[in-house]
Amino acid sequence: MSLSISRIGSFHIPGRTVTVAGIEPRDAILTPGGPMRTIDQNGEHEIEQMYVQYVQLAQPRARYPLLMWHGGGMTGVTWEDTPDGRPGWQMAFLRAGHDVYVSDAVERGRASWSCLPDIYGGPPFGRTKQECWEGFRVGPDRSWDANADRRHAFEGQRFPVDAFDSFVHQTVPRWTVNDAPTQTAYDQLIARVGPAVVMAHSQAGNFAFTAALHAPNKVRAVIGVEPSGTPTPDEVDVTRVRDIPHLVLWGDYVDASPRWTGYKARIDAYGDALRAAGGSLDVIDLPSRGIHGNSHFPMMDDNSDEIAALIQNWIEEKGLMT
């Protein structure tokens, strides 16, 4: 099936300007074979911007653009091709008729980040391969081994384990101190592109739920793919989003991970509060539907098209397609 594309492009959501002073200039050769130059980093710098790539169809069937937000330590690559080279959910939802906007959040990927001192108030950190393997529920605790032949995946695992090292290539450093500017950037994206449907993975779940609270007139639906957090129900007015359909999708092996059972409990509490306020939060629990083996990254698992179709069916049931 070919696609008729009207435009492919990108833009940045602006952050803020900071002025840096007190850095000692230094001399360096910037290009092999080039002259010595003085590097002086004192002055104004742009930080906390966000990168957005969009693909617009000539004749979209979806009523609103689909914004795809990645999780912690990841980039928009989450939604593109899978680690083993199959088309990802960006293509799946384009084929389903959506204009798709894939972003790299603040200080991730093509959004860039500043290496200057004292900009963010804390250092970045990265995930080890073991944390990716076990934390993303590819294998149980203590199943990681540096030797691929000795790694032990969950029985029935649908993540392409032979391409795991390729998957880790897309991880990037992350900060613990950038939630506020990240939320601001997402809110600005909604203001620029909306009305829109937001699909958010993992860490971005909280940002998506909050963006809906901030702009209930712009967010037409929130789809949380294994979200790892929500606003605290007692601290927000969930009645603001009771007219916005919410969906949460869970993969397999959640009960085998105390971390993920804790995350799920928080999502369940937010859903209960939303329903009590007259809203809705639907849940697609894949094992409960007889679909087993999915990791924390269902958009990369070997049945990713099947899972995308479940989400697309929900979108259609909510009247979000023409």
N, C-alpha and C positions, 0 to 999 in steps of 0.2 A: 504494500500500500504506500503510494507516494504521498507527500505532503505538499500543499500549496502554501508557500511562506510569503507573507507580505514584507516582513522586515526582521532582521536580526541585528541587535545592537546592544549597547551597554551604557551605563552611566554610574556616577558615584553619588551617594547621599553624603552631603558635606558634614564634617565634624566641627572642629573648632581650631582656632589659631592659638599657638603658644609661642612665647618669646623666650629664647634660650640665650643665656649669657654665661661668661666665665669659663668657656671651654678653650683650652690652649690650641691654637692652630698648629697644624703639622704638615710637613711636606711628604708627598707620595707620588709615585708614578701610577696613573690610573689605567693606562692602556699599555700592554707590552710593546716596547719599542717607542713609547711616547715620551714627552718631556716631563720633568719634575713639575708638580703643581702644588700650590698651597691649599689645603683643605681647612676652611674656616666655617664651622657649623653654628656660630653665633648668629642669631637673627630669628625671623619668624618661620614657623613650621606648621603645616596642616596635620592634625592628628584626628583619630576617632571617626574617620570616614568609612563608608561601607560601599562595596562594589556590587553592582547588579547587572546581570546579563539577561536579556529577554529575547524570546522568539515569538513573533506574532503571526498568526495564521491569516491567510487571505479571507477565509470564511470560518471563523471559530463557531463552534456549537455551544460552548459554555457562555453563560450570561456575563461572567466576570473573569478577570485574569486569575490565574492560580500562582500564588507566591510560595516558593519552596525554600524553607529555612532549615539549615543543617544544625547538627548537634555540636557538643563541646569538643574542642580539639580537632574539628573537621572543617571542611570548606564545602562550597557548592558542588564539588566533585561527587559528593554523596549521591546526588540525583542523576548523574551522567552515566557513562558506561559502568558496568559492574566490574569487579576486579578480574573476572575471568573473561571479559570482553563482550558480554551481551549488552544490548541496549538497556539503559536504566529507566527510571520513572520519568525523567524529563521527556524522553521519547514516548513512553507509554501514554502519558497524559496529553502530549501534543497530538498523538494519533486519536485520542478520545475526543479531541476537539477543543482543547484549552490553549489560550495564550499562556505561556509559562515564563515566570520570572524567577531565576535562580540567583541567589545572593551569596557573597562571601561576607560574613559579619565583621564587625569592628575588630581590627587587628588580626584578621584571618586572610590567608590567600591573597587574592588580588586587591583586597582592601589595603594591604600593606600595614606595617607597624613601625614605630619609631624606636631606634636603638639608642636614642639619647638618654642620658641619666635623668632620674627624678621626674619622668614624664607621667608614669602610671601609678606610682606609689607602691610598687611591688614588682617582683620578678615574674617572668613567665615560667611555665613548667610544661613538660611533655610526658606522654604516656609511654611506658615500656611496652614491648611486644607482649609480655606476659599479661599486663593489665588489659591490653586490647583483647587478647584471647579469652581470658577468664571473665573480665568485666563486661564484655559484650556478649557473653554466654555462647561462645563458640565451643568451649569445653568447660568442665567443672573446675572448681578450685583445685590447685596443685596438679593440673593436667598439662601445664605448659612445659616444653623442653626446647632448648635452643636448636636441637636436632629435630628437623621436621618429621623424621621417621618415628620419633619417640613421643610426639604430641598425641594427646588423647582427646578427641572431640566427643561431645555428647552423642549418644546413640541416636541415629536418625537425623543427625544435623544436616541442615539444608544450605548452610553457608558454604561457598566454594572453598573448602579448606586448602586445596592445592594451590589456590591463588592468595592465601592469607598474607604472605610477604608482600605481594603486590598491593593488597589493601592497605597495609601499614605505610606504604609510600605516601599515601594521601593525608596522613595525620600531620598536624602542625602544632606549634606551641600555643598555649592559651594562658590567660591571666585569670586570677580570682577577683580582680578589682575593677572590672570593666562592665559590670552588669548595667549600670545606669546609662552610660553612653550607648551601649548596645541597644537597650530598650528605646532610647531616644531615636536612634537611627531607624529601627524597625517602625516606630510610630511615624517618622517622616516618610518612610517608604509607603506606608498605608495612605498617608495624606496625599502623596504624589500619584499613586497608581490606582487607589481605591475608587469605588467599591471593589472588593476583591475577596477571594477565598484564600485562607492561609493554611498551608500544610507544613507542620513543624515536627522535626525529629528530635527526640532526646532533650538536651538542654534547652533547645529553642521552644519546647512546649510552654514553659513559663512565659517566655516573651510573647508567644502567640495568644495565650489566654489573657495576658495583661494588655496587649494591643487591642483586643476586642473590648475590654473594659474601658480603655482610653478613647476608642472611636467606634462605638456600637452602630453608628450610622454609616460606617465605611466597611466594616468586616461582615461579610455575608455568611461565612461559616468558618469554623476552626476544626482542623483535622490534626489530632495529635498522634503521631506514630511513635509508640513507646515513649511518651513524654516522661521526663524525670522530675518534674516539679510543676506546681501551680501557685498562683497567689494564695495567701492564707485566707480562707473563707470569712473568718471573723474580722478581717482587716479591710475588706473590699465590699462594695455593693454589687452583689451578683445579680440583682434585679435589672441592672443596666444591660445584661446580655441574655436575658431570658427569652428574647425573640431570635437569638442567633443559634442555629443548630450546631452542636458540638459532637465530634466523634473521636473516640480513642481506640487505637488498635494495639493489641498485645500479641507477641509471639510466644514461643515455647520456653520451657525451663525456668520460668520466673520463680516458681516455688522452690527451686534448687539454689536460689541466690538470696540471702538475707538483704543484700543491698536492694535488689529489685522488688522483693516483697514490700520493703519499706517505701520505695518510690510508688508502687502501685496503690498502697494504702492511702497515700496522700492524694493521688488522683481520684480514688474512690470517694474520699471525703469531699473533694471539690465537686464531684458529680452529684453527691447527695445534697450538698448545699444548693447547687444550681437547680436541681429538680424540686427541692422544697420551696424555692422561690418562683416556681412556675416555668422554669426553663427545661432544657433537655440536654442530656449527654448520653449518646448511644455508645455502646461498646462492641467492638469486634474482637472477641477472644478466640484466636485461631484454634487452639487445642479443643476448646468447647465445641467448635464446629467440625471437629474431626480432621483438622489440618495441623499436622505435627511437624516439629523439627525446625521451626523458624527461630533465628537468632535475633539480636537487638537490631539488626539491619535487614528487615524484610525486603527492602528495595534492592538488596544485593543477593538474596538467597536464590536458589535455583528455581523456585516457584514464584519469583517476583512478579511476573505478569498476572498470575492468578490472584495475588494479593492486591495488585493495582486494580484489577477488575472488581474486586469486592468494594474497594473504596469508591470507584467510579459508579457502581450501582447505588451506593448510598447518596452520592452527589446527585444522581438523577432522581432518586426518590424524594430528595429535598427540593426539587423544582429548580435546580441551579443550571440546567441545560435548556437550550431553546428547543 
